[in-house]
Amino acid sequence: MQGYDEPTVVWRLKRGQSVAHATVIPGTSQATVSWFFDGTMDRVENYESMDLALARADEIRGVLEREGWEGTS
């Protein structure tokens, strides 16, 4: 991670011409994870720890990969 309070992209995916990414934002009492599709925020969730936020981001990535999304380089 770049810094304690800086948003960080944890993954990027593509499917056809569509793109998606997840971002985590660390905080002092919670961590926030957000998903974007084609540059538009889709969802934001807060968790009690960074581990939980990253696990949720990984879970969503797995769902998208099963739906045909692929990692970008």
Residue pairs with C-beta under 8 A, 6 or more apart in sequence:
1 8
1 24
1 26
2 8
4 26
5 25
5 26
5 27
6 25
6 26
7 23
7 24
7 25
8 23
8 24
8 25
9 21
9 22
9 23
10 22
10 23
10 24
10 33
10 54
10 57
11 21
11 22
11 57
11 61
11 71
12 19
12 20
12 21
12 71
12 72
13 19
13 20
13 21
13 61
13 64
13 65
13 69
13 70
13 71
13 72
14 20
14 69
14 70
14 72
15 64
15 67
15 68
15 69
15 70
18 37
18 38
19 37
19 38
19 39
19 72
20 35
20 36
20 37
20 38
20 64
20 69
21 35
21 36
22 33
22 34
22 35
22 36
22 57
22 60
22 61
23 33
23 34
23 35
23 36
24 31
24 32
24 33
24 34
24 50
24 53
24 54
24 57
25 31
25 32
25 33
25 34
26 50
29 48
30 46
30 47
30 48
30 49
31 46
31 47
31 48
31 49
31 50
31 52
31 53
31 54
32 44
32 45
32 46
32 47
32 53
33 44
33 45
33 47
33 53
33 54
33 56
33 57
34 41
34 42
34 43
34 44
34 45
35 41
35 42
35 43
35 60
36 42
45 53
45 56
47 53
47 56
65 71
